[in-house]
Amino acid sequence: MLTIKCAACRRKLWKYLKKGHGEVLRCHKERITKTYETNEHDAKIWCLCGKPIGIDKGTYFSMVKGNFTYAGTKENKS
Ligand SMILES: [Zn+2]
């Protein structure tokens, strides 16, 4: 489980079940297990500090590189 955080203010944004290796480029909504306080408007998801974190693509968020960090473990089972 990964905890996605804002790179600017370090606020926790959501918890995410990542599958596979590699960078977090997308967050599939069905694998977001907990959401903290965020704003959603203009087809983006925003940190409360005003940073855009991801672009809403329907079933997933396309993550904005450099605007978020994450910590935790990745699930490598397929
Ligand atoms: Zn922030």
PDB file of the backbone (N, CA, C, O) and the ligand in Angstrom, with CONECT records:
HET     ZN  A 101       1
ATOM      1  N   MET A   1       0.840  -1.204   0.000  1.00  0.00           N
ATOM      2  CA  MET A   1       0.000   0.000   0.000  1.00  0.00           C
ATOM      3  C   MET A   1       0.868   1.244   0.000  1.00  0.00           C
ATOM      4  O   MET A   1       1.791   1.362   0.806  1.00  0.00           O
ATOM      5  N   LEU A   2       0.582   2.151  -0.880  1.00  0.00           N
ATOM      6  CA  LEU A   2       1.298   3.423  -0.939  1.00  0.00           C
ATOM      7  C   LEU A   2       0.436   4.526  -0.350  1.00  0.00           C
ATOM      8  O   LEU A   2      -0.787   4.526  -0.484  1.00  0.00           O
ATOM      9  N   THR A   3       1.100   5.456   0.299  1.00  0.00           N
ATOM     10  CA  THR A   3       0.428   6.687   0.699  1.00  0.00           C
ATOM     11  C   THR A   3       0.925   7.795  -0.224  1.00  0.00           C
ATOM     12  O   THR A   3       2.113   8.113  -0.265  1.00  0.00           O
ATOM     13  N   ILE A   4      -0.019   8.369  -0.960  1.00  0.00           N
ATOM     14  CA  ILE A   4       0.298   9.453  -1.895  1.00  0.00           C
ATOM     15  C   ILE A   4       0.219  10.766  -1.124  1.00  0.00           C
ATOM     16  O   ILE A   4      -0.759  11.039  -0.428  1.00  0.00           O
ATOM     17  N   LYS A   5       1.266  11.571  -1.264  1.00  0.00           N
ATOM     18  CA  LYS A   5       1.319  12.849  -0.542  1.00  0.00           C
ATOM     19  C   LYS A   5       1.617  13.980  -1.509  1.00  0.00           C
ATOM     20  O   LYS A   5       2.201  13.775  -2.573  1.00  0.00           O
ATOM     21  N   CYS A   6       1.206  15.168  -1.120  1.00  0.00           N
ATOM     22  CA  CYS A   6       1.530  16.369  -1.879  1.00  0.00           C
ATOM     23  C   CYS A   6       3.006  16.693  -1.715  1.00  0.00           C
ATOM     24  O   CYS A   6       3.520  16.684  -0.596  1.00  0.00           O
ATOM     25  N   ALA A   7       3.697  16.981  -2.818  1.00  0.00           N
ATOM     26  CA  ALA A   7       5.121  17.310  -2.748  1.00  0.00           C
ATOM     27  C   ALA A   7       5.346  18.698  -2.162  1.00  0.00           C
ATOM     28  O   ALA A   7       6.413  18.974  -1.612  1.00  0.00           O
ATOM     29  N   ALA A   8       4.364  19.561  -2.274  1.00  0.00           N
ATOM     30  CA  ALA A   8       4.533  20.940  -1.820  1.00  0.00           C
ATOM     31  C   ALA A   8       4.314  21.069  -0.319  1.00  0.00           C
ATOM     32  O   ALA A   8       5.120  21.695   0.369  1.00  0.00           O
ATOM     33  N   CYS A   9       3.245  20.491   0.196  1.00  0.00           N
ATOM     34  CA  CYS A   9       2.905  20.688   1.613  1.00  0.00           C
ATOM     35  C   CYS A   9       2.934  19.388   2.405  1.00  0.00           C
ATOM     36  O   CYS A   9       2.735  19.407   3.620  1.00  0.00           O
ATOM     37  N   ARG A  10       3.176  18.271   1.750  1.00  0.00           N
ATOM     38  CA  ARG A  10       3.315  16.959   2.379  1.00  0.00           C
ATOM     39  C   ARG A  10       2.033  16.442   3.026  1.00  0.00           C
ATOM     40  O   ARG A  10       2.075  15.509   3.828  1.00  0.00           O
ATOM     41  N   ARG A  11       0.943  17.017   2.696  1.00  0.00           N
ATOM     42  CA  ARG A  11      -0.350  16.524   3.186  1.00  0.00           C
ATOM     43  C   ARG A  11      -0.632  15.161   2.561  1.00  0.00           C
ATOM     44  O   ARG A  11      -0.347  14.938   1.384  1.00  0.00           O
ATOM     45  N   LYS A  12      -1.191  14.253   3.356  1.00  0.00           N
ATOM     46  CA  LYS A  12      -1.608  12.957   2.816  1.00  0.00           C
ATOM     47  C   LYS A  12      -2.815  13.151   1.921  1.00  0.00           C
ATOM     48  O   LYS A  12      -3.744  13.881   2.267  1.00  0.00           O
ATOM     49  N   LEU A  13      -2.801  12.492   0.761  1.00  0.00           N
ATOM     50  CA  LEU A  13      -3.893  12.661  -0.197  1.00  0.00           C
ATOM     51  C   LEU A  13      -4.758  11.416  -0.296  1.00  0.00           C
ATOM     52  O   LEU A  13      -5.977  11.494  -0.143  1.00  0.00           O
ATOM     53  N   TRP A  14      -4.139  10.267  -0.550  1.00  0.00           N
ATOM     54  CA  TRP A  14      -4.901   9.017  -0.560  1.00  0.00           C
ATOM     55  C   TRP A  14      -3.967   7.824  -0.414  1.00  0.00           C
ATOM     56  O   TRP A  14      -2.747   7.928  -0.547  1.00  0.00           O
ATOM     57  N   LYS A  15      -4.585   6.703  -0.140  1.00  0.00           N
ATOM     58  CA  LYS A  15      -3.857   5.439  -0.080  1.00  0.00           C
ATOM     59  C   LYS A  15      -4.173   4.656  -1.347  1.00  0.00           C
ATOM     60  O   LYS A  15      -5.308   4.623  -1.823  1.00  0.00           O
ATOM     61  N   TYR A  16      -3.122   4.025  -1.877  1.00  0.00           N
ATOM     62  CA  TYR A  16      -3.246   3.421  -3.199  1.00  0.00           C
ATOM     63  C   TYR A  16      -2.600   2.047  -3.221  1.00  0.00           C
ATOM     64  O   TYR A  16      -1.486   1.860  -2.732  1.00  0.00           O
ATOM     65  N   LEU A  17      -3.303   1.106  -3.787  1.00  0.00           N
ATOM     66  CA  LEU A  17      -2.800  -0.251  -3.959  1.00  0.00           C
ATOM     67  C   LEU A  17      -2.116  -0.328  -5.318  1.00  0.00           C
ATOM     68  O   LEU A  17      -2.762  -0.503  -6.351  1.00  0.00           O
ATOM     69  N   LYS A  18      -0.791  -0.195  -5.290  1.00  0.00           N
ATOM     70  CA  LYS A  18      -0.020  -0.207  -6.544  1.00  0.00           C
ATOM     71  C   LYS A  18       0.322  -1.632  -6.924  1.00  0.00           C
ATOM     72  O   LYS A  18       0.715  -2.435  -6.077  1.00  0.00           O
ATOM     73  N   LYS A  19       0.172  -1.942  -8.194  1.00  0.00           N
ATOM     74  CA  LYS A  19       0.565  -3.243  -8.706  1.00  0.00           C
ATOM     75  C   LYS A  19       1.725  -3.066  -9.662  1.00  0.00           C
ATOM     76  O   LYS A  19       1.764  -2.120 -10.450  1.00  0.00           O
ATOM     77  N   GLY A  20       2.679  -3.996  -9.581  1.00  0.00           N
ATOM     78  CA  GLY A  20       3.804  -3.973 -10.502  1.00  0.00           C
ATOM     79  C   GLY A  20       4.907  -3.025 -10.073  1.00  0.00           C
ATOM     80  O   GLY A  20       4.774  -2.270  -9.110  1.00  0.00           O
ATOM     81  N   HIS A  21       5.985  -3.087 -10.810  1.00  0.00           N
ATOM     82  CA  HIS A  21       7.140  -2.249 -10.537  1.00  0.00           C
ATOM     83  C   HIS A  21       6.962  -0.910 -11.221  1.00  0.00           C
ATOM     84  O   HIS A  21       6.006  -0.685 -11.962  1.00  0.00           O
ATOM     85  N   GLY A  22       7.895  -0.043 -10.954  1.00  0.00           N
ATOM     86  CA  GLY A  22       7.943   1.200 -11.695  1.00  0.00           C
ATOM     87  C   GLY A  22       7.269   2.354 -10.986  1.00  0.00           C
ATOM     88  O   GLY A  22       6.744   2.233  -9.879  1.00  0.00           O
ATOM     89  N   GLU A  23       7.308   3.468 -11.673  1.00  0.00           N
ATOM     90  CA  GLU A  23       6.811   4.703 -11.117  1.00  0.00           C
ATOM     91  C   GLU A  23       5.292   4.718 -11.064  1.00  0.00           C
ATOM     92  O   GLU A  23       4.613   3.979 -11.777  1.00  0.00           O
ATOM     93  N   VAL A  24       4.788   5.575 -10.207  1.00  0.00           N
ATOM     94  CA  VAL A  24       3.348   5.816 -10.168  1.00  0.00           C
ATOM     95  C   VAL A  24       3.037   6.903 -11.201  1.00  0.00           C
ATOM     96  O   VAL A  24       3.288   8.087 -10.980  1.00  0.00           O
ATOM     97  N   LEU A  25       2.490   6.468 -12.318  1.00  0.00           N
ATOM     98  CA  LEU A  25       2.125   7.416 -13.377  1.00  0.00           C
ATOM     99  C   LEU A  25       0.622   7.640 -13.421  1.00  0.00           C
ATOM    100  O   LEU A  25       0.134   8.691 -13.838  1.00  0.00           O
ATOM    101  N   ARG A  26      -0.087   6.616 -12.976  1.00  0.00           N
ATOM    102  CA  ARG A  26      -1.545   6.663 -12.933  1.00  0.00           C
ATOM    103  C   ARG A  26      -1.993   6.099 -11.607  1.00  0.00           C
ATOM    104  O   ARG A  26      -1.317   5.256 -11.018  1.00  0.00           O
ATOM    105  N   CYS A  27      -3.141   6.567 -11.137  1.00  0.00           N
ATOM    106  CA  CYS A  27      -3.779   5.937  -9.982  1.00  0.00           C
ATOM    107  C   CYS A  27      -5.165   5.507 -10.410  1.00  0.00           C
ATOM    108  O   CYS A  27      -6.028   6.340 -10.687  1.00  0.00           O
ATOM    109  N   HIS A  28      -5.373   4.210 -10.462  1.00  0.00           N
ATOM    110  CA  HIS A  28      -6.691   3.694 -10.814  1.00  0.00           C
ATOM    111  C   HIS A  28      -7.633   3.868  -9.632  1.00  0.00           C
ATOM    112  O   HIS A  28      -7.314   3.488  -8.505  1.00  0.00           O
ATOM    113  N   LYS A  29      -8.779   4.436  -9.900  1.00  0.00           N
ATOM    114  CA  LYS A  29      -9.693   4.793  -8.807  1.00  0.00           C
ATOM    115  C   LYS A  29     -10.133   3.583  -8.014  1.00  0.00           C
ATOM    116  O   LYS A  29     -10.340   3.671  -6.804  1.00  0.00           O
ATOM    117  N   GLU A  30     -10.281   2.439  -8.692  1.00  0.00           N
ATOM    118  CA  GLU A  30     -10.738   1.240  -7.991  1.00  0.00           C
ATOM    119  C   GLU A  30      -9.701   0.733  -6.992  1.00  0.00           C
ATOM    120  O   GLU A  30     -10.028  -0.064  -6.112  1.00  0.00           O
ATOM    121  N   ARG A  31      -8.453   1.189  -7.119  1.00  0.00           N
ATOM    122  CA  ARG A  31      -7.410   0.746  -6.185  1.00  0.00           C
ATOM    123  C   ARG A  31      -7.062   1.804  -5.139  1.00  0.00           C
ATOM    124  O   ARG A  31      -6.141   1.619  -4.343  1.00  0.00           O
ATOM    125  N   ILE A  32      -7.794   2.901  -5.145  1.00  0.00           N
ATOM    126  CA  ILE A  32      -7.640   3.895  -4.079  1.00  0.00           C
ATOM    127  C   ILE A  32      -8.497   3.431  -2.912  1.00  0.00           C
ATOM    128  O   ILE A  32      -9.722   3.358  -3.009  1.00  0.00           O
ATOM    129  N   THR A  33      -7.829   3.119  -1.806  1.00  0.00           N
ATOM    130  CA  THR A  33      -8.549   2.487  -0.692  1.00  0.00           C
ATOM    131  C   THR A  33      -9.008   3.494   0.343  1.00  0.00           C
ATOM    132  O   THR A  33      -9.926   3.215   1.114  1.00  0.00           O
ATOM    133  N   LYS A  34      -8.389   4.650   0.373  1.00  0.00           N
ATOM    134  CA  LYS A  34      -8.797   5.676   1.333  1.00  0.00           C
ATOM    135  C   LYS A  34      -8.432   7.018   0.754  1.00  0.00           C
ATOM    136  O   LYS A  34      -7.336   7.193   0.222  1.00  0.00           O
ATOM    137  N   THR A  35      -9.329   7.956   0.853  1.00  0.00           N
ATOM    138  CA  THR A  35      -9.055   9.313   0.371  1.00  0.00           C
ATOM    139  C   THR A  35      -9.091  10.268   1.556  1.00  0.00           C
ATOM    140  O   THR A  35     -10.032  10.255   2.350  1.00  0.00           O
ATOM    141  N   TYR A  36      -8.069  11.085   1.666  1.00  0.00           N
ATOM    142  CA  TYR A  36      -8.054  12.160   2.656  1.00  0.00           C
ATOM    143  C   TYR A  36      -8.703  13.379   2.014  1.00  0.00           C
ATOM    144  O   TYR A  36      -9.382  13.252   0.996  1.00  0.00           O
ATOM    145  N   GLU A  37      -8.506  14.542   2.588  1.00  0.00           N
ATOM    146  CA  GLU A  37      -9.154  15.725   2.027  1.00  0.00           C
ATOM    147  C   GLU A  37      -8.484  16.152   0.724  1.00  0.00           C
ATOM    148  O   GLU A  37      -7.283  16.421   0.686  1.00  0.00           O
ATOM    149  N   THR A  38      -9.264  16.206  -0.322  1.00  0.00           N
ATOM    150  CA  THR A  38      -8.797  16.690  -1.623  1.00  0.00           C
ATOM    151  C   THR A  38      -9.925  17.509  -2.237  1.00  0.00           C
ATOM    152  O   THR A  38     -11.062  17.479  -1.766  1.00  0.00           O
ATOM    153  N   ASN A  39      -9.598  18.222  -3.272  1.00  0.00           N
ATOM    154  CA  ASN A  39     -10.610  18.932  -4.053  1.00  0.00           C
ATOM    155  C   ASN A  39     -10.629  18.354  -5.453  1.00  0.00           C
ATOM    156  O   ASN A  39      -9.588  18.009  -6.013  1.00  0.00           O
ATOM    157  N   GLU A  40     -11.823  18.252  -6.013  1.00  0.00           N
ATOM    158  CA  GLU A  40     -11.941  17.808  -7.398  1.00  0.00           C
ATOM    159  C   GLU A  40     -12.756  18.825  -8.174  1.00  0.00           C
ATOM    160  O   GLU A  40     -13.939  19.035  -7.906  1.00  0.00           O
ATOM    161  N   HIS A  41     -12.104  19.449  -9.138  1.00  0.00           N
ATOM    162  CA  HIS A  41     -12.808  20.348 -10.049  1.00  0.00           C
ATOM    163  C   HIS A  41     -11.966  20.525 -11.294  1.00  0.00           C
ATOM    164  O   HIS A  41     -10.782  20.190 -11.297  1.00  0.00           O
ATOM    165  N   ASP A  42     -12.560  21.045 -12.346  1.00  0.00           N
ATOM    166  CA  ASP A  42     -11.875  21.236 -13.633  1.00  0.00           C
ATOM    167  C   ASP A  42     -11.208  19.956 -14.127  1.00  0.00           C
ATOM    168  O   ASP A  42     -10.143  20.003 -14.743  1.00  0.00           O
ATOM    169  N   ALA A  43     -11.843  18.801 -13.853  1.00  0.00           N
ATOM    170  CA  ALA A  43     -11.336  17.500 -14.303  1.00  0.00           C
ATOM    171  C   ALA A  43      -9.965  17.166 -13.733  1.00  0.00           C
ATOM    172  O   ALA A  43      -9.196  16.415 -14.332  1.00  0.00           O
ATOM    173  N   LYS A  44      -9.666  17.739 -12.554  1.00  0.00           N
ATOM    174  CA  LYS A  44      -8.414  17.412 -11.874  1.00  0.00           C
ATOM    175  C   LYS A  44      -8.697  17.157 -10.404  1.00  0.00           C
ATOM    176  O   LYS A  44      -9.726  17.561  -9.865  1.00  0.00           O
ATOM    177  N   ILE A  45      -7.748  16.473  -9.774  1.00  0.00           N
ATOM    178  CA  ILE A  45      -7.797  16.334  -8.329  1.00  0.00           C
ATOM    179  C   ILE A  45      -6.681  17.183  -7.740  1.00  0.00           C
ATOM    180  O   ILE A  45      -5.541  17.134  -8.201  1.00  0.00           O
ATOM    181  N   TRP A  46      -7.020  17.962  -6.719  1.00  0.00           N
ATOM    182  CA  TRP A  46      -6.124  18.989  -6.193  1.00  0.00           C
ATOM    183  C   TRP A  46      -5.851  18.738  -4.714  1.00  0.00           C
ATOM    184  O   TRP A  46      -6.714  18.262  -3.977  1.00  0.00           O
ATOM    185  N   CYS A  47      -4.646  19.065  -4.304  1.00  0.00           N
ATOM    186  CA  CYS A  47      -4.362  19.170  -2.880  1.00  0.00           C
ATOM    187  C   CYS A  47      -5.063  20.418  -2.343  1.00  0.00           C
ATOM    188  O   CYS A  47      -5.376  21.341  -3.094  1.00  0.00           O
ATOM    189  N   LEU A  48      -5.302  20.428  -1.037  1.00  0.00           N
ATOM    190  CA  LEU A  48      -5.934  21.605  -0.433  1.00  0.00           C
ATOM    191  C   LEU A  48      -5.050  22.853  -0.544  1.00  0.00           C
ATOM    192  O   LEU A  48      -5.551  23.974  -0.455  1.00  0.00           O
ATOM    193  N   CYS A  49      -3.742  22.666  -0.738  1.00  0.00           N
ATOM    194  CA  CYS A  49      -2.836  23.822  -0.872  1.00  0.00           C
ATOM    195  C   CYS A  49      -2.897  24.442  -2.261  1.00  0.00           C
ATOM    196  O   CYS A  49      -2.313  25.502  -2.488  1.00  0.00           O
ATOM    197  N   GLY A  50      -3.600  23.794  -3.203  1.00  0.00           N
ATOM    198  CA  GLY A  50      -3.770  24.388  -4.527  1.00  0.00           C
ATOM    199  C   GLY A  50      -2.949  23.751  -5.629  1.00  0.00           C
ATOM    200  O   GLY A  50      -2.999  24.189  -6.778  1.00  0.00           O
ATOM    201  N   LYS A  51      -2.191  22.712  -5.283  1.00  0.00           N
ATOM    202  CA  LYS A  51      -1.414  22.009  -6.308  1.00  0.00           C
ATOM    203  C   LYS A  51      -2.288  20.980  -7.018  1.00  0.00           C
ATOM    204  O   LYS A  51      -2.981  20.208  -6.356  1.00  0.00           O
ATOM    205  N   PRO A  52      -2.272  20.951  -8.346  1.00  0.00           N
ATOM    206  CA  PRO A  52      -2.962  19.868  -9.050  1.00  0.00           C
ATOM    207  C   PRO A  52      -2.140  18.581  -8.923  1.00  0.00           C
ATOM    208  O   PRO A  52      -0.937  18.581  -9.186  1.00  0.00           O
ATOM    209  N   ILE A  53      -2.779  17.509  -8.527  1.00  0.00           N
ATOM    210  CA  ILE A  53      -2.081  16.245  -8.286  1.00  0.00           C
ATOM    211  C   ILE A  53      -2.307  15.268  -9.430  1.00  0.00           C
ATOM    212  O   ILE A  53      -1.389  14.551  -9.826  1.00  0.00           O
ATOM    213  N   GLY A  54      -3.508  15.237  -9.956  1.00  0.00           N
ATOM    214  CA  GLY A  54      -3.805  14.307 -11.034  1.00  0.00           C
ATOM    215  C   GLY A  54      -4.910  14.836 -11.927  1.00  0.00           C
ATOM    216  O   GLY A  54      -5.721  15.672 -11.530  1.00  0.00           O
ATOM    217  N   ILE A  55      -4.914  14.319 -13.149  1.00  0.00           N
ATOM    218  CA  ILE A  55      -5.945  14.683 -14.114  1.00  0.00           C
ATOM    219  C   ILE A  55      -6.936  13.531 -14.182  1.00  0.00           C
ATOM    220  O   ILE A  55      -6.556  12.380 -14.395  1.00  0.00           O
ATOM    221  N   ASP A  56      -8.196  13.850 -14.000  1.00  0.00           N
ATOM    222  CA  ASP A  56      -9.240  12.825 -13.969  1.00  0.00           C
ATOM    223  C   ASP A  56      -9.503  12.301 -15.376  1.00  0.00           C
ATOM    224  O   ASP A  56      -9.975  13.032 -16.246  1.00  0.00           O
ATOM    225  N   LYS A  57      -9.191  11.016 -15.587  1.00  0.00           N
ATOM    226  CA  LYS A  57      -9.388  10.390 -16.894  1.00  0.00           C
ATOM    227  C   LYS A  57     -10.554   9.403 -16.870  1.00  0.00           C
ATOM    228  O   LYS A  57     -10.677   8.555 -17.754  1.00  0.00           O
ATOM    229  N   GLY A  58     -11.384   9.519 -15.878  1.00  0.00           N
ATOM    230  CA  GLY A  58     -12.542   8.629 -15.801  1.00  0.00           C
ATOM    231  C   GLY A  58     -12.314   7.513 -14.801  1.00  0.00           C
ATOM    232  O   GLY A  58     -12.751   7.595 -13.654  1.00  0.00           O
ATOM    233  N   THR A  59     -11.624   6.468 -15.244  1.00  0.00           N
ATOM    234  CA  THR A  59     -11.382   5.346 -14.334  1.00  0.00           C
ATOM    235  C   THR A  59     -10.070   5.495 -13.558  1.00  0.00           C
ATOM    236  O   THR A  59      -9.813   4.746 -12.616  1.00  0.00           O
ATOM    237  N   TYR A  60      -9.255   6.451 -13.952  1.00  0.00           N
ATOM    238  CA  TYR A  60      -7.987   6.663 -13.254  1.00  0.00           C
ATOM    239  C   TYR A  60      -7.594   8.133 -13.272  1.00  0.00           C
ATOM    240  O   TYR A  60      -8.131   8.933 -14.040  1.00  0.00           O
ATOM    241  N   PHE A  61      -6.641   8.466 -12.403  1.00  0.00           N
ATOM    242  CA  PHE A  61      -6.021   9.785 -12.436  1.00  0.00           C
ATOM    243  C   PHE A  61      -4.668   9.671 -13.122  1.00  0.00           C
ATOM    244  O   PHE A  61      -3.866   8.808 -12.764  1.00  0.00           O
ATOM    245  N   SER A  62      -4.406  10.518 -14.091  1.00  0.00           N
ATOM    246  CA  SER A  62      -3.087  10.641 -14.694  1.00  0.00           C
ATOM    247  C   SER A  62      -2.303  11.607 -13.806  1.00  0.00           C
ATOM    248  O   SER A  62      -2.637  12.788 -13.721  1.00  0.00           O
ATOM    249  N   MET A  63      -1.267  11.103 -13.150  1.00  0.00           N
ATOM    250  CA  MET A  63      -0.622  11.860 -12.090  1.00  0.00           C
ATOM    251  C   MET A  63       0.290  12.954 -12.648  1.00  0.00           C
ATOM    252  O   MET A  63       0.931  12.776 -13.684  1.00  0.00           O
ATOM    253  N   VAL A  64       0.338  14.073 -11.953  1.00  0.00           N
ATOM    254  CA  VAL A  64       1.161  15.210 -12.370  1.00  0.00           C
ATOM    255  C   VAL A  64       2.546  15.034 -11.751  1.00  0.00           C
ATOM    256  O   VAL A  64       2.727  15.165 -10.541  1.00  0.00           O
ATOM    257  N   LYS A  65       3.500  14.740 -12.600  1.00  0.00           N
ATOM    258  CA  LYS A  65       4.847  14.437 -12.134  1.00  0.00           C
ATOM    259  C   LYS A  65       5.431  15.619 -11.363  1.00  0.00           C
ATOM    260  O   LYS A  65       5.314  16.769 -11.788  1.00  0.00           O
ATOM    261  N   GLY A  66       6.048  15.330 -10.253  1.00  0.00           N
ATOM    262  CA  GLY A  66       6.689  16.374  -9.455  1.00  0.00           C
ATOM    263  C   GLY A  66       5.795  17.011  -8.418  1.00  0.00           C
ATOM    264  O   GLY A  66       6.277  17.691  -7.513  1.00  0.00           O
ATOM    265  N   ASN A  67       4.487  16.797  -8.538  1.00  0.00           N
ATOM    266  CA  ASN A  67       3.567  17.416  -7.590  1.00  0.00           C
ATOM    267  C   ASN A  67       3.161  16.483  -6.462  1.00  0.00           C
ATOM    268  O   ASN A  67       2.414  16.877  -5.567  1.00  0.00           O
ATOM    269  N   PHE A  68       3.645  15.255  -6.498  1.00  0.00           N
ATOM    270  CA  PHE A  68       3.289  14.317  -5.431  1.00  0.00           C
ATOM    271  C   PHE A  68       4.499  13.450  -5.095  1.00  0.00           C
ATOM    272  O   PHE A  68       5.430  13.311  -5.887  1.00  0.00           O
ATOM    273  N   THR A  69       4.456  12.884  -3.917  1.00  0.00           N
ATOM    274  CA  THR A  69       5.446  11.889  -3.513  1.00  0.00           C
ATOM    275  C   THR A  69       4.657  10.706  -2.966  1.00  0.00           C
ATOM    276  O   THR A  69       3.453  10.804  -2.733  1.00  0.00           O
ATOM    277  N   TYR A  70       5.344   9.596  -2.765  1.00  0.00           N
ATOM    278  CA  TYR A  70       4.658   8.466  -2.156  1.00  0.00           C
ATOM    279  C   TYR A  70       5.626   7.684  -1.292  1.00  0.00           C
ATOM    280  O   TYR A  70       6.841   7.716  -1.491  1.00  0.00           O
ATOM    281  N   ALA A  71       5.061   6.990  -0.341  1.00  0.00           N
ATOM    282  CA  ALA A  71       5.837   6.151   0.566  1.00  0.00           C
ATOM    283  C   ALA A  71       5.045   4.889   0.810  1.00  0.00           C
ATOM    284  O   ALA A  71       3.815   4.893   0.775  1.00  0.00           O
ATOM    285  N   GLY A  72       5.766   3.803   1.059  1.00  0.00           N
ATOM    286  CA  GLY A  72       5.093   2.548   1.344  1.00  0.00           C
ATOM    287  C   GLY A  72       5.604   1.460   0.440  1.00  0.00           C
ATOM    288  O   GLY A  72       6.654   1.596  -0.188  1.00  0.00           O
ATOM    289  N   THR A  73       4.860   0.381   0.376  1.00  0.00           N
ATOM    290  CA  THR A  73       5.284  -0.785  -0.375  1.00  0.00           C
ATOM    291  C   THR A  73       4.390  -1.010  -1.576  1.00  0.00           C
ATOM    292  O   THR A  73       3.195  -0.717  -1.543  1.00  0.00           O
ATOM    293  N   LYS A  74       4.980  -1.531  -2.631  1.00  0.00           N
ATOM    294  CA  LYS A  74       4.228  -1.875  -3.830  1.00  0.00           C
ATOM    295  C   LYS A  74       3.869  -3.356  -3.793  1.00  0.00           C
ATOM    296  O   LYS A  74       4.642  -4.187  -3.318  1.00  0.00           O
ATOM    297  N   GLU A  75       2.706  -3.660  -4.293  1.00  0.00           N
ATOM    298  CA  GLU A  75       2.286  -5.054  -4.422  1.00  0.00           C
ATOM    299  C   GLU A  75       2.826  -5.570  -5.749  1.00  0.00           C
ATOM    300  O   GLU A  75       2.546  -4.996  -6.801  1.00  0.00           O
ATOM    301  N   ASN A  76       3.591  -6.640  -5.703  1.00  0.00           N
ATOM    302  CA  ASN A  76       4.173  -7.144  -6.941  1.00  0.00           C
ATOM    303  C   ASN A  76       3.439  -8.356  -7.490  1.00  0.00           C
ATOM    304  O   ASN A  76       3.822  -8.914  -8.519  1.00  0.00           O
ATOM    305  N   LYS A  77       2.397  -8.752  -6.808  1.00  0.00           N
ATOM    306  CA  LYS A  77       1.579  -9.853  -7.335  1.00  0.00           C
ATOM    307  C   LYS A  77       0.692  -9.316  -8.446  1.00  0.00           C
ATOM    308  O   LYS A  77       0.201  -8.189  -8.369  1.00  0.00           O
ATOM    309  N   SER A  78       0.492 -10.112  -9.463  1.00  0.00           N
ATOM    310  CA  SER A  78      -0.371  -9.658 -10.556  1.00  0.00           C
ATOM    311  C   SER A  78      -1.783 -10.145 -10.353  1.00  0.00           C
ATOM    312  O   SER A  78      -2.658  -9.862 -11.172  1.00  0.00           O
TER     313      SER A  78
HETATM  314 ZN    ZN A 101      -0.395  20.397  -0.865  1.00  0.00          ZN2+
END
